[in-house]
Each structure stands twice: as C-alpha cells, then as structure tokens.
Amino acid sequence: MSRRRLRAIFVKELHHITRDARSLTMALAVPVLLLLLFGFALSLDVDRIPTLVYDQDGTEASRDLIREFQGSRFFDIRGLAAGYGDIERGIDRNRILMGVVIPRDYSKNVGAGREAPVQILLDGSDSNTASIALGYAETLVRNYALELRTGAMNQRGGEHLPPPVDARLRVWYNSSLESKNYVVPGLIAVILQIIAALLTSLTIAREWELGTMEQILSTPLRPAEMVLGKMLAYFVVGLADAAIGVVVGVFVFRVPFRGSILLMVVSICVFLFGALFWGIFISASARTQQQAYQMGILSSFLPAFLLSGFVYSIETMPTVIQVITHIIPARYIVTIMKGLFLKGVGIGVLWGELGFLTLYAVIVFLLATRKLSRKMA
C-alpha cells in the first residue's frame, strides 16, 4: 500500500467535500438539528398528567386526598367533575388522561381502618403512559391512606406508631430521572451511525455516474487505498459531528459526563471506521446514487432507531428480535455512550462492546475492498 496514493485520494475526496458547500453544511448542521429536535421533543418523562376528579364523598378526608394530587408534580388537576359523564367526555376529547373517583364512604372506611378503594379511570390509547400514570396514582393513594390509618391508630392508642416499613429509594446514575440524560447519549451514537453511512454511501456510486471512475481506474490506485482514502476524508467530517454532538449534549442539555474522554474518543473512532466502511461497501454494491441512498437509509436509519436500545428497551423485545440486535453495531455504541455519560464505567466493563466494533470495522473493510476489487476488475 502506497502512502502517496492514499494521501492523493484522501486530498481529492476532501476537496470534493469542501467544494460542495451545501452537502458539507448539511453534514455538520443536521446532527445539531436532530439533537435539538429530539433532545427537546423526545421526552420519556410522564408528569403533569391532565386529571379530572369526581369527589362523591365531599368530606375533609377526600379534599385532603385531592390536595395530595394537586401537590404532586405528576398530576395536573383540571377541575372537579359533576359525574362520570364529565370524565368520559374529557377522555374522548383528549382533554384529560386520567379520572379519579372518590367513593361516598371513603372517609368512613379510612377512619375505621377498613380498605378504602379509589377508582382510577385511564385513557389506555397510549398503554405505556397509562400504565406509568396508574402506578403514580396507586402509590399516592396508598401512601396517603397509610398516613390516615396510622394517624387514627395513634389517636386511639395514645402513642406514636411508626410505619411498619420505612422504604428509602435511591436511584443510581440518573438520580433526577430526567429522560434527556438517557436519550441524548444514545441519540449522539444513532446520529453518527446515520450520518456516517449516508455520507459515504454515495461516494463510489457518484464516481460511476459522473464518469470519473474511468479516470481513477487508469491510475495504479489499489482498491484498499481507495477505500481507506475515501473513508479518511469522511472520517474528518464524522469526528466533527461527534465533537458537536458531545458539546451540545454536555453544555446545552447538561447531561453529566462521568467516564473517560480518551475511551470515548477511541470508541467513536472505531465505530466511525465501521460505519464509514459500511457506507463505502453499499456505494460499491449499488449501481446508482438513488439505490445507494435507499440502501443506506434501510441499513442505518431503521436499525439504529429501532434495534439499538436507543429508545425501546431490547430486553422487552421478542427473543428473535433480541438475537438480531446482536449484529447491529449501533447497539454497542449506544451502550458505550450511555455507560460513559451516566455510569462512568471503563474498559473493564465495555471491552466486549469495543471489541465487537473493532471486529465489525475490520470485516466491513475487507468486504468493501473485495467488492470494489470486483467492480474495478
């Protein structure tokens, strides 16, 4: 392999990138736009749930329960209902997500130490949000009923009885439970996958369509040198995108970074090698730029968003899909980025993911070189 020829193809491709101002601007601006859009818009936090309360009891105890809902950040009490019809209409018109019905004998049952049920009506159109809202409501009602029951027992017994269980919750790694801290690191990895594959998926197909490939074939350039030279030019752009993504994540979204910067740089570089080589392989396999673009979208965008664990938990997927996710490189870089940002883990934990990305980069490089050799033969 000639360093001179490698440098020549690298400089040629770099000039092509810098002269196409619109494509370069898109390559650098799209990651920022996607980060801002998804970082602000894609929120997994379930709070301020619009709620309507139907108080059939009308006692001080029921009003205290309503105040408990009003004081919680998870619920937004929109008013009091006059009957079940108000709750039904509110759910049908998407004005509320949940209705709370306090029965007539609520305060009497609580005072007597008996079970005091409260009815929760939910819009199950979004099953995930509805189940989370139900959990919040059940916890609030259960804790408040326990407080009332303990107070009544204390009054009758004349002494203070502590609750039977003193549960103290401690959340590791994302103590504020903000979804942006979970979404943004994975989003950086997914954006790199998409941008890297799309940047290089058109490069060789474009050479064939423009007729410049014939000129390249007349030179002593080898397939491996062409693959590496083109990859290195787009690798510079990929590193710039990665730097922009990390800066936006840390300084705009305030996502904590607890890991090793060196390990993050090495992981991103290895991942970019594989993603860029895959784009070149697609470009060498396709006949036209349109076909290459479609193949790039299909092989990078969909797997990165759906099968990487970026948003949807892999553990909850069917077993067959879980097996398929093991060949998706975005899964491993998402795990690495989340581990570095949130957990601060090191190579002792992430060596398996980094090893897979290294193996993937080598295999895809060999495939791209072989495919290009056949095209140039």
Beta strands, then each sheet from edge to edge (+ up, - down):
strand 1: 49-55
strand 2: 75-80
strand 3: 98-102
strand 4: 119-122
sheet 1: 2+ 1+ 3+ 4-
end
